Amino acid sequence: MKRKISRSERKAIRKQFSEMRTEEKAEENNTSADTTSANDWKEAKRAEKKDRINQIRSAGRNLEEITSKELPDEVEKVLEQYFFSVGDMVEVHPPSQRREIIMEGDDEKERKIGLVIETEDYVHERYPSGKTKEISKCVYVTVLVGAAVERWNSKNVRNCE
């Protein structure tokens, strides 16, 4: 059976509907406010990320500055050292360990004697600051032989006696 709704009840229902609509509109505004706050949140996250990246970059620069300064614990390690100086008279010998039989009078022909002009070091490794970490001293010797200048490996060179 159908029941008739009174006027006062209709007004109450309409009032409830209008309140529901205003609540829905308010929720929609809140969600749009949430989306704007979500955008603000994303921007804040981006800013945090940029700050973190900038901190890492500046830390790298600071590390380079620190390492570029000479540190007291940077010690040079000499791996191999030959004792030749500028002005020494030296002679070159073949690299083989085998002794050769030299006939009498032929030793002067085979003997190559020269004057040391310059010595060269070989750097194996360096510290980040640029200071040498591992070095071999006097590895190569630049020698004046007659009128020619030659570069000899120090392993094959001996001082003249």
Residue pairs with C-beta under 8 A, 6 or more apart in sequence:
5 13
64 128
67 127
67 128
67 129
68 128
68 129
68 130
69 129
70 129
70 131
71 127
71 129
74 127
74 129
74 131
74 133
76 131
76 132
76 133
76 134
76 135
77 133
77 134
77 135
78 135
78 136
78 137
79 124
79 134
79 135
79 136
80 136
80 137
80 139
81 136
81 137
81 138
82 137
82 138
82 139
82 141
82 154
82 157
83 138
84 90
84 116
84 119
84 138
84 141
84 154
84 157
84 159
85 116
85 119
86 116
86 117
86 118
86 119
87 115
87 116
88 115
88 116
88 159
88 160
89 113
89 114
89 115
89 116
89 159
89 160
90 113
90 114
90 115
90 116
90 141
90 143
90 152
90 157
90 158
90 159
90 160
91 111
91 112
91 113
91 114
91 157
91 158
91 159
91 160
92 112
92 114
92 143
92 152
92 156
92 157
93 156
93 157
93 158
94 100
94 156
95 153
95 155
95 156
102 110
112 145
113 145
113 160
114 143
114 144
114 145
114 150
114 152
115 143
115 144
116 141
116 142
116 143
117 142
117 143
117 144
117 149
118 141
118 142
119 137
119 138
119 140
119 141
119 142
120 138
120 139
120 140
120 141
120 142
121 135
121 136
121 137
121 138
121 139
122 135
122 136
122 139
122 140
123 132
123 134
123 135
124 133
124 134
124 135
124 136
125 132
125 133
125 134
126 132
126 133
127 133
138 154
139 153
139 154
140 151
140 152
140 153
140 154
141 151
141 152
141 153
141 154
141 157
142 149
142 150
142 151
142 152
143 149
143 150
143 151
143 152
143 157
